[in-house]
Amino acid sequence: MPASLKAIRKRISSVKSTLKITKAMKMVAGARLNRAQQRIVSLRPYAIKTQEILQSVADSLRQGGDESESGNELHPLLAERPEKNVLFLLMTADRGLCGGFNTNVSKATFQAWQAKIAEGDATVRFATAGRKGREYLQRRGGEIAQDFPRMYDGLDLAKSRTVSSWLVSRFHKGEFDAVYLAYNEFKSPITQKPTVERLLPLPKPPAIDDDKARETAKSEFIFEPNPHALLERLVPMYVEISIFRALLETQAGFFGAQMTAMDSATRNAKDAIDRFTLLYNRARQAAITKELMEIIGGAEALKE
């Protein structure tokens, strides 16, 4: 067999091996995506409602004039301060082979980082959950204050509580004036939206101009035992649930992105196999034709 035919057969065999791997990874990612998607769909309404109730309690106390005369906020974790020390909590995957999933949210974090520096004399540090985000920031000189490794292995509320405890203690001490979450919001298996949003202090809801609408919003909830006691429990719960939701969004988004990327890679491998098979058949036919021509030419020469 000519050397060119051997090279083509070797290439076809290599692509077929890659096809088996990408097809298996697509199936595994699809199975894991179903479970992750169910978890985030179940948690998302709870997380949104928790934030709404917390905002309602805080807004009720503000409208009631319960803030202290010194201007301090209702709760230490709601304290509004000039953002001189900012922390970004970047959530990415630990692995690649998922298209632009990790790169997109890392770029969004980098842009927010540069925007904070451009606003004034701000010190920006980072906490990371995911190896790809940590490596991205390290290559660009970002200061990693804390890394939370292997967060997605057996992801549960206890892991988000670990992150929450670290953030809350340092925000309470004044090490950070603001904490931002950076993660991929899961929209669908083929769409993940890079999101950078403030976690602490809690963003204030937009002002309501209509008096009737304000009274309706104010009377939507009945607080027991009292708003202050609820605030003490709701604020830490809000931080834990928000971080847990972002982790679940990231996990589901990664599986969706990986499934999409492996599906595309599988199709490309099949197309490559078809092209190489056609090329192989043409080269083999040309080699056979050449051998026949040589045999016929030799036979004709013997006749003469």
C-alpha positions in Angstrom: 0.0 0.0 0.0 1.4 3.5 -0.9 2.5 5.7 1.9 -0.2 8.2 1.2 -2.9 5.6 1.6 -1.5 4.5 4.9 -1.4 8.1 6.1 -5.1 8.6 5.1 -6.1 5.3 6.8 -4.3 6.3 10.0 -6.0 9.7 9.9 -9.4 8.1 9.5 -8.7 5.7 12.4 -7.6 8.7 14.6 -10.7 10.7 13.8 -13.0 7.7 14.5 -11.3 7.4 18.0 -12.0 11.1 18.6 -15.6 10.6 17.4 -16.2 7.9 20.1 -14.8 10.2 22.8 -16.9 13.3 21.8 -20.0 11.2 21.4 -19.6 9.7 24.8 -18.9 13.1 26.4 -22.0 14.5 24.8 -24.1 11.7 26.2 -22.6 12.1 29.7 -23.0 15.9 29.6 -26.6 15.5 28.5 -27.5 13.2 31.4 -25.8 15.5 33.9 -27.5 18.5 32.4 -31.0 17.1 33.0 -30.3 16.8 36.7 -28.6 20.1 37.0 -31.4 21.8 35.0 -34.0 20.4 37.3 -32.1 21.7 40.4 -31.7 25.3 39.1 -35.3 25.4 37.8 -36.6 24.4 41.2 -34.3 26.8 43.2 -34.6 29.9 41.0 -38.2 30.9 42.1 -37.2 30.4 45.7 -34.1 32.6 45.3 -36.0 35.3 43.5 -38.7 35.4 46.2 -36.2 35.5 49.0 -34.7 38.6 47.5 -38.1 40.2 47.0 -39.1 39.6 50.6 -35.8 40.9 51.9 -36.1 44.0 49.8 -39.7 44.5 51.0 -38.6 44.2 54.7 -35.7 46.6 54.2 -37.8 49.1 52.3 -40.5 48.9 54.9 -38.1 49.8 57.6 -36.5 52.6 55.6 -39.9 54.1 54.8 -40.8 53.8 58.5 -37.8 55.9 59.5 -36.2 53.1 61.5 -32.6 53.9 60.5 -30.4 55.3 63.2 -29.5 58.9 63.3 -25.9 58.3 62.5 -26.9 57.1 59.0 -26.0 53.5 59.5 -27.9 50.9 57.6 -30.5 48.6 59.0 -28.1 45.6 58.9 -24.3 45.5 58.7 -24.6 43.5 55.4 -26.8 46.2 53.9 -24.4 49.1 54.7 -23.7 51.3 51.7 -20.1 52.5 51.6 -17.9 54.1 49.0 -16.6 51.2 46.9 -12.9 51.6 47.7 -12.3 47.8 48.2 -14.2 45.6 45.8 -14.4 41.8 45.6 -15.5 39.9 42.5 -16.5 36.3 43.1 -15.9 34.6 39.7 -17.5 31.3 39.0 -16.3 29.1 36.2 -15.9 25.4 35.5 -12.9 23.3 36.5 -12.6 21.9 33.0 -12.7 23.0 29.4 -14.1 21.5 26.2 -17.2 23.7 26.5 -16.8 26.4 23.9 -16.6 29.9 25.1 -18.4 29.2 28.4 -15.4 30.0 30.7 -13.9 32.7 28.5 -17.1 34.7 28.2 -17.7 35.2 31.9 -14.0 35.7 32.6 -14.0 38.5 30.0 -17.1 40.1 31.5 -15.4 40.0 34.9 -12.2 41.5 33.4 -14.2 44.4 31.8 -16.0 45.0 35.2 -12.6 45.0 36.9 -11.3 47.6 34.5 -14.4 49.7 34.8 -14.1 49.8 38.6 -10.5 50.9 38.3 -11.5 53.6 35.8 -14.1 55.0 38.1 -11.6 56.0 40.8 -9.0 54.8 43.2 -10.5 51.4 43.8 -8.7 48.2 44.9 -10.1 45.1 43.3 -9.6 41.6 44.5 -11.0 38.3 43.5 -12.4 35.1 44.9 -12.7 32.2 42.5 -14.8 29.0 42.3 -13.4 27.1 39.3 -9.9 26.4 38.0 -10.4 28.1 34.6 -11.4 31.5 36.1 -8.5 31.4 38.6 -6.0 30.7 35.8 -7.5 33.5 33.6 -7.2 36.1 36.4 -3.7 34.9 37.4 -2.5 35.4 33.8 -3.7 39.0 33.9 -2.3 39.9 37.3 -5.5 39.7 39.3 -5.1 39.4 43.1 -6.8 36.2 44.2 -7.9 36.7 47.8 -9.5 33.3 48.1 -9.9 30.2 45.9 -12.7 27.6 46.6 -11.5 24.4 44.8 -13.7 21.5 43.7 -17.0 23.3 44.4 -19.0 21.4 41.9 -18.2 17.9 43.2 -21.3 17.0 45.2 -22.6 20.6 45.1 -25.0 21.4 47.9 -26.1 24.2 50.2 -23.3 23.4 52.6 -20.7 24.4 50.0 -22.4 27.7 49.3 -22.6 28.3 53.0 -18.8 27.9 53.2 -18.4 30.6 50.6 -21.1 32.8 52.2 -19.4 32.6 55.6 -16.1 33.7 54.2 -17.7 36.7 52.3 -20.0 37.8 55.1 -17.2 37.8 57.8 -14.9 40.0 55.6 -17.7 42.3 54.5 -18.7 42.8 58.1 -15.1 43.6 59.1 -14.9 46.2 56.3 -12.3 44.4 54.2 -14.7 44.8 51.2 -17.1 47.6 50.5 -18.9 45.7 47.8 -19.1 42.1 46.6 -20.1 41.2 43.0 -21.0 37.8 41.6 -19.8 36.9 38.2 -21.3 33.7 36.7 -23.1 32.3 33.6 -26.8 32.5 33.9 -28.4 29.3 32.4 -30.9 30.1 29.7 -30.8 26.9 27.6 -28.3 24.2 26.7 -27.0 26.5 23.9 -27.3 29.8 25.6 -25.6 31.0 28.8 -25.6 34.7 29.7 -22.5 36.1 31.4 -23.8 38.0 34.4 -22.0 40.4 36.8 -24.3 41.6 39.6 -23.9 43.1 43.1 -24.4 40.7 45.9 -23.4 42.9 48.9 -24.8 45.3 49.9 -28.2 44.4 48.7 -29.2 46.6 45.7 -32.0 48.9 46.6 -35.2 48.4 44.6 -36.2 51.1 42.1 -38.1 54.0 43.6 -41.9 53.9 43.3 -43.4 57.3 42.4 -47.1 56.4 42.7 -48.3 56.7 46.3 -51.0 54.0 45.7 -48.4 51.6 44.2 -46.1 52.3 47.2 -48.8 51.5 49.7 -49.7 48.3 47.8 -46.1 47.2 47.8 -45.7 48.1 51.5 -48.8 46.1 52.5 -48.0 43.0 50.4 -46.4 41.2 53.4 -47.3 40.9 57.1 -44.1 40.6 59.2 -43.9 38.3 62.2 -42.5 38.6 64.8 -41.1 41.9 63.5 -39.2 43.3 60.5 -35.9 43.6 62.5 -35.9 39.9 63.5 -36.7 38.9 60.0 -33.9 41.0 58.6 -31.4 39.3 60.9 -32.4 35.9 59.4 -33.1 36.9 55.8 -29.9 38.7 55.0 -27.6 35.7 55.6 -30.1 33.4 54.0 -30.2 35.7 50.9 -26.4 35.6 50.6 -26.3 31.8 50.9 -29.2 31.2 48.4 -27.8 33.7 45.9 -24.4 32.0 45.9 -26.0 28.6 45.7 -28.1 29.7 42.8 -25.1 31.1 41.0 -23.2 27.9 41.5 -26.1 25.8 40.1 -26.5 28.2 37.2 -22.8 27.7 36.5 -23.0 24.0 36.8 -26.0 23.7 34.5 -24.5 26.1 32.0 -21.3 24.2 31.9 -23.0 20.9 31.1 -25.2 22.6 28.5 -22.2 24.3 26.9 -20.2 21.0 26.9 -23.0 19.0 25.4 -23.4 21.6 22.6 -19.6 21.7 22.0 -19.3 17.9 21.9 -22.3 17.7 19.6 -20.6 20.1 17.2 -17.4 18.2 17.5 -19.1 14.9 16.8 -20.7 16.3 13.6 -17.4 17.8 12.5 -15.7 14.4 13.1 -18.3 12.6 11.0 -17.8 15.2 8.2 -14.0 14.7 8.5 -14.4 10.9 8.2 -16.6 11.2 5.1 -14.0 13.5 3.5 -11.1 11.3 4.3 -12.9 8.2 3.2 -13.7 9.8 -0.1 -10.1 11.0 -0.4 -8.9 7.4 0.4 -11.2 5.8 -2.2 -10.0 8.2 -4.9 -6.3 7.6 -4.0 -6.9 3.9 -3.9 -8.7 3.9 -7.3 -5.8 6.0 -8.7 -3.3 3.5 -7.4 -5.2 0.5 -8.8 -5.5 2.3 -12.2 -1.8 3.0 -12.3 -1.0 -0.6 -11.5 -3.3 -1.9 -14.3 -1.8 0.5 -16.7 1.7 -0.8 -15.8 0.6 -4.4 -16.3 -1.0 -3.7 -19.6 2.0 -1.7 -20.7 4.3 -4.6 -19.7 2.1 -7.1 -21.6 2.1 -5.0 -24.7 5.9 -4.7 -24.5 6.3 -8.5 -24.3 4.1 -8.9 -27.5 6.4 -6.7 -29.4 
